[in-house]
Amino acid sequence: MTGEALKEGRATWRHASTLVDSLDDQPDEVAAAVEERVLESMATTTIPRFTKKVNRELVAVDAESADRNFSKGVASRSVRTWDHR
């Protein structure tokens, strides 16, 4: 779907990249459902608004994804220090 939108000029590379990055670790059926819901807005939406729309639709399609993403984000947090002597 997104590939066709790119070929037809209804989506930009940035929109497609944003969608892929946002849905990369989602199950195929969830990713497909979100893609279908946001596809038409690719041509008329700025990247920041499109990113928010993708995130909203992801939660609408799979509410548990928000919990998984939050947990993954917490697990990947870290603090690093350097000794500048």
N, C-alpha and C positions, 0 to 999 in steps of 0.2 A: 504494500500500500504506500508506504513512505517513498520507496524507490520510484514508483510510478509518479508520485507527486513531484519528486525531484526532476524526473525526465520531462514532465509537462510544465515545469516552471511554477507549480503551485506551492513549492516549499523551497527554502534555501538550505544550503549545506549546514548552516548554524542551527536551524530548526531541527533538521534530521539528527545532527550530532547531539543536541540537547536531549532529544527524545531517547536516543540510544543510550546515552550516559545515565539518564534517569531510570531506564527500565532494564539495564544490563543484568542485574542480579534478580530480576523478577521471573516467576514461572511464565512459560510461553503463553498460556491462556490469559494471564493477567496483562502481560505486555500487549497482546493483540487487542484486548478489550480497551485498554487505555489508548492505544494508537488509533483505533477506530473512533473514539470519542473526541480526540484532539486534531484529527487529520484536517478537517475543514478550516480550522483556525490558523493553520500554519501560514497561509498566504497573507493574512491580515493582522497578525499579532506580533508585537515586538518580542525579542528574545526574553527579556525579564518577565513579561506577562505570560508568555508561552510556558516558561519554566514553572511559574506558579500554577498555571492551568493544568499542566501535566501532573504536578504534585497533588493538586485537588482531586483530579480524576483518578489518580492512583489510590488515594484514600477512599474515594467513592466506590471503586471497583473492589478493592481489597483492604478493608480497614486494618487488618492485622499487619499490613505492610508498614504502616506508620510506626507500630510498635517495634517491628523488626529493624527498621531504619534507625529509630532512636537508640535501640540497644546496640546496634552495630556502631553508631556514632560514639556512644559512650565508651564502648570497648576500645575504640581506636584513639581515644584522647590520650595525650601524653604531655609531659612537661620535660624539657631538656635544659640543662645548664651547661655552660662552658666556662672553663677556667681561663681567663684572659691574661695570664701572667707571662 
